[in-house]
Amino acid sequence: MNDYGDETTVIFTINGKVYKANSSNAEITMSLNSYIREVANLKGTKYMCREGGCGACIVSMTAKDPHGKKRTFAINSCLVPVLSCHGTAITTVEGIGNRTRGYHPVQSSLAIFNGTQCGYCSPGQVMNMYSLLKSNPNVTKKEVENAFGSNICRCTGYRPILDAFKSLASDAPNFKEEAVGTTDIEDLMVKCTFKGDNCKGRCDKCPKIQRERTDSTEDLEEVDFVEVALAPENVKLSWNGYSHWFRVKTVSEIFQVFDLIGPTSYRLVAGNTAQGVYRDPVPQQMAAHIELVAHIPVRNVGTIAGNLSIKHQHREFPSDIFLILETAGATLIIEDQTGLATTATPMEYLDIDMRGKLITKVILHALSSEHYYFRTYKIMPRSQNVHALVNAGFLFKADLSNNLLVSEKPKIVYGAINPNFVHAAHTESFWLNKSLRSPKALRTALTLLLSELKPDFEPTEASQQYRQLLAVNLFYRFVLNVDMDTVSIRNKSGGLNLKRPLSSGVQVWDTNKKEWPVHKPLMKLEAFIQCSGEAEFVDDMPKQLGELYGALVFTDRASSTLQTVDTSKAMVIKGVVAYISAIDIPGVNTFIGLNEFNREDEELFCSGRVIYAGQPVGMIVATTQTAANMAARLVTIKYGSSSKPVLTVEDAIRSGDKMRVRLQNTWGPVKTGSDVALIAKGTHRMEAQYHYTMELQGSLVVPKDDGGFKIYSSTQWIRHSQSAAARALGLPMSSIEVEVKRCGGAFGSRITKCAIVSTACAVAAYKLQRPVRMVVDMETNFKVMSHRYPNLANYEVAVNKFGKIQYLNVDFYENYGCSINDDLTPLIQDSIRNCYDWSSFRMRFYVVITDLPSTTWMRAPGTLEGISLIEQVMEHIAQVTALSPMDVRTINLSNEDRAAILEITGTVRQTADYDKRIAFVNSVNQNNRWKKRGISLIPMKFSVPYFPNFYAMVSVYADDGTVAVTTGGIEVGQGINTKVAQVCAYALAIDIRFVKVRSTHDITSPNNFPTANSIATDCATYATLRCCQMIQDRLQPLRARMKGAKWVALTQAAAANGINLNASHMYSLSDPIPQRAPIYGATALEVEVDVLTGQYQILRVDILEDCGESLNPLLDVGQVEGAFVMGLGYYHSEELKRDPKTGALLTFRTWTYWPPGAKDIPVDFRVMFRRNSTNPKGVLGSKATGEPPLCMTMSLQHALRQALRSARVESGLPDEWFDYHQPCTFEKTLLTSGTSPKQFNL
């Protein structure tokens, strides 16, 4: 027996340094992530979801396996308890490379391939790849691509990340040959800051070397530190005498602990991976299925018994491990404290009282592939890292020589039907002594199975109808797959899952080398520090003296009144300092700044009337963020009278309340036609979308000695944050200082809603006179910070026989939520026209007020909605007239846009082999019943309106000629700092190494427009250009006297002669550039649909965009790809669901909200920039790129519609227009296809 009396410290290493965790410096629930960031003070490791769903927290662990062999693998540090790290070696991103020691090849590859934009997810991406290489130095490209289901990136679209890491694979071509685009890889390297050239790792004095490094802590996980090696293996820690942590190594020691703790409740912890699901209160077939369980970092530390235990405690959990073992007829060996071992099937195990018992073995019985047919299936809403919509397992013993006669009772097992359903028992019994080749037996079995499957209602999951139909369809797939040789040719596709090839990408651009560094494909200035975790975000900033932390308390229902707020349970939590509410606000109770874009105030903290679920009522302030978050959840809100909330446009219209549905604007038509051959009516609907920034909303507010406050915020709009805080505190704006270094993604979420956080922190800092920081958790970010506007449009269009529009009438309803701030209508009005003749359009725009959080801007606001609507109208016309969609679009082009659109769509048709592929798609659809394809080509005209004001300030330092620039444009991942530096270097005719771009600050950019609407880079680079021109003009007389003088000599002489080397300029609409100019584009997209499941994959995308003369084509390609993949997520898998009774958001976790992953992007992803293009109204000929590509992602919807049209006709449905709205989920796709078990045959 082991003595647990004295060993009270967990000992491990982080980056080669020994750390000791115990009850004095770690809570029992503390994660490794929190320990790394708060105790080790290593901020390179990030976090977001804190449930293993995003990958920002990934680090590498080296530990001994049960056989004593060391293994290195990736883990989610947010899930792993720090107390479970005893005896391990942890490596974080800081441990493998940085700017002083040099960068690891994994970091270098990601940086050079432009695999980082905002940079917040980059350390996790790096450490996932680093761990993969440590565990398998000969990893293949396919293995790399499969390994990134653990990591979400909202910025890049994944293609450059995958390219970067696949370049390190054993089967990759030469690194230099696979470099980005057509650019020489040497040109992308950061130059040596010691010698000024590409030192290629041979210069020991260069802090930015890319060499293969062996002199750092990279391999310190291999070192056995004496202190760690001699640490006792068994540890016991206690907290307050009632919470205990035991570390054990053997089964007998677990039973010993059971004896020690008696009847006290306990949890067995391996990797603690269940935290990401439930918060606290035949081998090849199996292996293929297990690869779909969670992701690699979770599987690295998760256990079979742990997964089964989740199922034991939560019957509704669709455990893939349980399903596989139950289907295979596995036996579990369960032991108790007396040593008695019993056997049970997985299903029997669910009813066993497991207190004091352990699963010690799992026995898989031999199944001959000659007699047994074993198949399992998992249908997920995206490709990786998500639970099953339905999973299924089938085991049949059938004699191939006897017409596949079933000779013993089979197993038909399902998950995600209802908590009590495991086996389709009646259908299993039916199949005994029946032939799997019998059509009659199949029909009878399908009817029986359909009657047995009774899915329960679960609001966050797929519908009952879908799950029932999907389950039956999977059984049909199994029957087809078992006997593929005898199945009819058209049905063969039904027996196979979609198979995704290894993805690839092509990027094509031109660049004018004469003007370099402008137009040069340079990697981002911050790329390396982002890949090493050195880039600082709000929550990475050093802790201030006396700093406190905040957490919002918010409502969980709408349309009610606030009766009482009970904080008593929260206030007794250790570390809680105060509760801040509306009564503590010295000025105006609002988070809205006074400006031309905000029309009405919205309360910071609810003062009585509860408008929406997620409305802040107050803020807990504590000495740690963990304590604040915990206490905020303990605050109890009691509500007064409530009514059913109005959540949708339809709800508002039905209410009859004229204040909810307001006609805001009407325009057109200029003329209408009378040659009416057909009239079509339809509805266009778009739902909400969550921004999913990897960095959550955060702010730090510090009191100043002059009575003012300094705000460090992750905002896109410093003016708004400044004004909101000033109004709430009753102070002049000059007393509020705002500084922003960078944001971890933005997409519109940080324009106005971020002020909720910064203003709340300002109020708390004012009251307590201490610095207050708040970084909201993911649930708060989802529920409080709002989302993209939902909208609805009803239209009627009349056309002649050629498809030419005679008139188009549209009633457009935009769901603004609870206020009319963040107005979209002007953007929608412009974009509905797209590239078409709009003279016969009549538009009525309605503002709809509902009981939702005030909706807000999101990437391509208004433009996405408008272009999506008119493109649906074009598709609708094509179907009712039996014309090709391209012919309909062509005949309706405006005279202004015709030439450009025909050129661009013609180029795409040629480079994408569009016309040939249409014929191939039609052939595929004719020859396959259960796999269908669709292809769509969408043109785009994106018009960017410009707004004042945008600042830049350029300062030249005379002693060495270096230059610092600050602008009103905030770096959110789009590369604005790099482009500003390029323009500055170009305008001053200096090397870009001389230029530094500093933080955005209110004193140098007062009253600045937000970094939004794709204009910030244009305006900031223009303002920078003007500043440089001013400085050059001042230097001209001196330059004339000092002919041939070098730049440094010139600046030194300028200072000596009193020449001002600082310049500032504010862009306004009176400046000649940038001005509104059309951005044209076109996208061809091909999709393959599995008609039996509704799943689909995007086979190929060809995007052509007119970027003019791109200031940096490498960065602009990244913007195109990232925007497009964000749009694919919107049209594919992202869905916000609310409780219709309370208005509460139900899908607020990585478990229930699914942005695209690395294997959801197009298999073949091609981007081309329009050749020989320029923009006389743009900065140095350039055009914006950040938003337009998203406005072509409805090509997915229309390609899917084409595939579904073929499926519906074969299902016996009429060939007519059908409703198929965004999001085009797998569920919606299957239910729209018309598929029914009555159609199934062999």
Buried (B, 14 or more C-beta within 10 A) or exposed (E): EBEBEEBBBBBBBBBBBEBBBBBEBBBBBBBBBBBBBBBBEBBBBBBBBBBBBBBBBBBBBBBEEEEEEEEBBBBBBBBBBBBBBBBBBBBBBBBBBBBEBBBBBBBBBBBBBBBBBBBBBBBBBBBBBBBBBBBEEEBBBEBBBBBBBBBBBBBBBBBBBBBBBBBBBEEBEEBEEBBBBEBEBEBBBBBBBBEEEBBEBEBEEBBBBBBEBEEBBBBBBEEEBEEBEEBBEBBBBBEEEEEBBBBBEEEEBBBBBBEEEEEEEBEBBBBBBBBBBEEEEBEEBBEEBBBBBBBBBBBBBBBBBBBBBBBBEBEBBBBBBBBBBBBBBBBBBBBBBEEEEEEBEBEBBBEBEBEBBBBEEBEBEEBEEEEBBBBBBBBBBBBBBBBBBBBBBBBBBBEEEEEBBBBBBBBBBBBBBBEEBBBBEEBBEBBEEBBBBBEEBBBBBBBBBBEBBEBBEBEBBBBBEBBBBBBBBBBBBBBBBBBEEEBEEBBBBBBBBBEBEEBBBEBBBBBBEEBBBBBBBBBBBBBBBBBBBBBBBBBBBEEBEEBBBBBBBBBBBBBBEBEEBEBEEBBEBEBBBBBBBBEBBEBBBBBBBBBEBBEEBBBBBBEEEBBBBBBBBBBBBBBBBBBBBBBBBBBEBEBEEBEEBBBBBBBBBEEEEEEBBBEBBEEBBEEBBEEEBBEBEBEBBBBBBBBBBBBBBBBBBBBEEEEBBBBBBBBBBBBBBBBBBBBBBEBEBEBBBBBBBBBBBBBBBBBBBBBBBBBBBBBBBBBBEBBBBBBBBBBBBBBBBBBBBBBBBBBBBBBBEEBBBBBBBBBBBBBBBBBBBBBBBEBBBBBBBBBBBBBBBBBBBBBBBBBBBBBBBBBBBBBBBBBBBBBBBBBBBBBBBEBEBBBBBBBBBBEEBBEBBBBBBEBBBEBBEBEEBBEEBBEBBEEBBBBBBBBBBBBBBBBBEBBBBBBBBBBBBBEEBBBBBBBBBBBBBBBBBBBBBBBBBBBBEBEBBBBBBBEBBBEBBBBBBBBBBBBBBBBBBBBBBBBBBBBBEBBEEBBEEBEEBEBBEBBBBBBEEEBEBEBBBBBEEEBEBBBEBBBBBBBBBBBBBBBBBBBBBBBBBBBBBBBBBBBBBBBBBBBBBBBBBBBBBBBBBBBBBBBEEBBBBBBBBBBBBBBBBBBBBBBBBBBBBBEEBBBEBBBBBBBBBBBBBBBBBBBBBBBBBBBBBBBBEBBEBEEEBBEBBBBBBBBBBBBBBBBBBEBBBB
